Amino acid sequence: MTMATWPHIKALTKTLCVEGGTHPQFLQHVKDLGLHVTAAFSDYSQSFTDAITAVWPHARFQADHFHTVKHMWGHLKKSLLSYRRQIKASGEAQQDEACMALAKKLWTWRWSLLKKPSNVSVEEKQAITALESEDEGFVHSFRSIIRQLVNIFDHAHSEAQAKLRLQQLRKDIHDMEDQHLDKIPQFFDDHWDQALRYLRKRVWGSIGVGQTPSRECVCSADWRKTTTGSGLQQLGNIIFRYIRRSSTSPATLQNL
């Protein structure tokens, strides 16, 4: 297998950037160096998945957990703020002090209401419990949705178990009749394989670059950052770390 020293990787990334090299072109050069990518982690960028598929058609793609949770959290936030605006508007229209007080509390504790249970402090837990008692409809159901999402991502031990929990989540969200929350099951429908592929094979290890006994590589990158020289440099760093780990003698790496 032909190996490359860091100066060669550095020169390659610089050349591709200056000459307008594309993502597939860069990855093809990487493949020619002997790097075999079996799995790739990134956001939901279509350009990334297309480039990986073009060069390594059998590589598995796993969406990184951060961007998956970011999508879910965005819909939850919009739902909570929308409900709070409705309560405030209703209170102001009817001069209902109880509604206006509830709207104020929802605003004060909005970030706490969006946290998963394990990240809630004692004070926050007490405030959320009080809100659930005061508003048994939305707040209670909203916190239940968050707990179910946590169970899917943090406590599901298999894809079958996650799908079973998704069925209950889908039902509860449907009962809430919330246009923002409705987008969560839709997101699962559109991105299930990408978001939860890790449940099929947990031995991939942590997100990043790792070496397996078969000298394969798990590659991670934020593809949106690879449109600049610094982005290509970052990929070069990833490749070099893999090469350094794969070689028994880094000082004697073969030239291109």
Beta strands, then each sheet from edge to edge (+ up, - down):
strand 1: 37-42
strand 2: 60-63
strand 3: 210-211
strand 4: 217-220
sheet 1: 2+ 1+ 4+ 3-
end
